[in-house]
Amino acid sequence: MASKIVYNENLQKLNTFKVEASAEAFLAINSIDELEILFSEISKYNEKLVIGGGSNLLFAGDYSGLVIYPQLFGIEKTNETQDNIYLRVAASENWHDFVTACLKNNYFGIENLALIPGTVGAAPVQNIGAYGVEIERFIESVECFDLQENEHIIFNHSECEFAYRESRLKNAGQGRYLVCYVNFILNKIATPVLSYAPLKKLSEDLARNQKEATPKNVYDWVCKLRKEKLPDPFVLANAGSFFKNPTVSSDKFVKLKNQFPNIVGYPDKSDEKIKVAAGWLIDNAGLKGKRVGNVAIHEQQALVLVNFGEMQGSKILDLACDVMQKIKSLYGIVLEPEVRVLGIDLAERSKLIK
Ligand SMILES: Cc1cc2nc3c(=O)[nH]c(=O)nc-3n(C[C@H](O)[C@H](O)[C@H](O)COP(=O)(O)OP(=O)(O)OC[C@H]3O[C@@H](n4cnc5c(N)ncnc54)[C@H](O)[C@@H]3O)c2cc1C
């Protein structure tokens, strides 16, 4: 059956915070051709949101605009060399299932990114990263449909403008480029990455037993750590880390270190700034576990806001703003949400944080 736009669609099942919000208009598409066919109708909406698994979104109110929900599936091997495998993966494939399938087929590199919720299409949008690996390292190009110009466009790696939890698709491209396929280059030769602190224990254990790390070790270890540390959104609604780790100048970091000797920070790879652990800032501010009504800061993970059954996303945003306010007054640092906040003018709201 041909897809059509429906109105006032409830988005509760399409966001892992499980808040109620409606989309003014909603379009689920099963093929890219449908985007071309429906282009004139799509163009009537100035505001557009492409939604995947909804695991990085907070609807703080209803969404005035068109939500597009792609249902594009398939994994295709496009090339193979002595060292590498080239895969073209459709946007709606489940991310973790893809990581697992790669491991089973001996396609290596992305095992550190196991168990991240969501879809393949969203992975390049915020350049997902975990345990010392960012996905950009394995992306050759991203095939998009331009919802503004009604045309197909391919961004090669450098055109994607990847940075820490950022890309061209997240910034100016938001609501404009619908990711249809991601082209990955994976390794046939295993090169496990164990440099990140939580994986050091794994490498020590293996060294003690005179064993070499394998991608399967890393995958299992990452899954175990994530299950221990992060609330499962199917059990306790959340959207992972709510805030990005902020960067500060080295001078500012020295001043903070004098005041807070245990502060956690590490050099930012892109420039001479220091990236500060936002979780530490929140924990040290005494906010871990803080609960207001049905929303809270997770008891083990200060970066994660959780929802015990609140239907209004604005209540989660209220708590996030309280955290931002407190962090600003205590450390002079403005936290920036990693989660995409919708249904409200966040810029206006941020002005309230003094
Ligand atoms: C428990 C938990 C743990 C998490 N851990 C991590 C982590 O370790 N590292 C990390 O980086 N993230 C993490 N996240 C955040 C989230 O899982 C990722 O950002 C994921 O890539 C979002 O995928 P999604 O399909 O749910 O995207 P959505 O939440 O639906 O959308 C996220 C963004 O991507 C855009 N988007 C989605 N699909 C497309 C598409 N096809 N075309 C164009 N734009 C699109 C949306 O418009 C939106 O801007 C975590 C989340 C949870 C709940």
The ligand as an ORCA input file, in Angstrom:
! r2SCAN-3c Opt
* xyz 0 1
  C      20.807      3.576     26.924
  C      21.394      4.425     25.828
  C      22.761      4.421     25.609
  C      23.317      5.190     24.593
  N      24.670      5.138     24.413
  C      25.245      5.868     23.447
  C      26.668      5.816     23.244
  O      27.385      5.102     23.918
  N      27.198      6.589     22.265
  C      26.421      7.379     21.469
  O      26.978      8.043     20.589
  N      25.084      7.452     21.628
  C      24.474      6.723     22.594
  N      23.121      6.785     22.786
  C      22.320      7.681     21.955
  C      21.635      7.013     20.727
  O      21.527      5.635     20.925
  C      22.400      7.278     19.438
  O      22.514      8.653     19.211
  C      21.730      6.602     18.235
  O      22.538      6.741     17.088
  C      20.343      7.183     17.951
  O      19.728      6.362     16.997
  P      18.177      6.455     16.707
  O      17.895      5.635     15.513
  O      17.418      6.115     17.937
  O      18.022      7.993     16.350
  P      16.879      9.019     16.749
  O      16.905      9.217     18.229
  O      15.586      8.636     16.143
  O      17.415     10.340     16.053
  C      18.620     10.928     16.488
  C      19.019     12.002     15.476
  O      19.325     11.391     14.235
  C      18.452     11.863     13.206
  N      18.135     10.727     12.334
  C      17.730      9.497     12.698
  N      17.621      8.713     11.614
  C      17.941      9.475     10.536
  C      17.983      9.257      9.130
  N      17.723      8.090      8.567
  N      18.330     10.305      8.338
  C      18.627     11.519      8.853
  N      18.599     11.793     10.172
  C      18.259     10.773     11.000
  C      17.245     12.434     13.928
  O      16.600     13.423     13.148
  C      17.895     12.997     15.182
  O      18.490     14.248     14.917
  C      22.506      6.014     23.788
  C      21.115      6.017     24.004
  C      20.564      5.237     25.003
  C      19.078      5.225     25.211
*
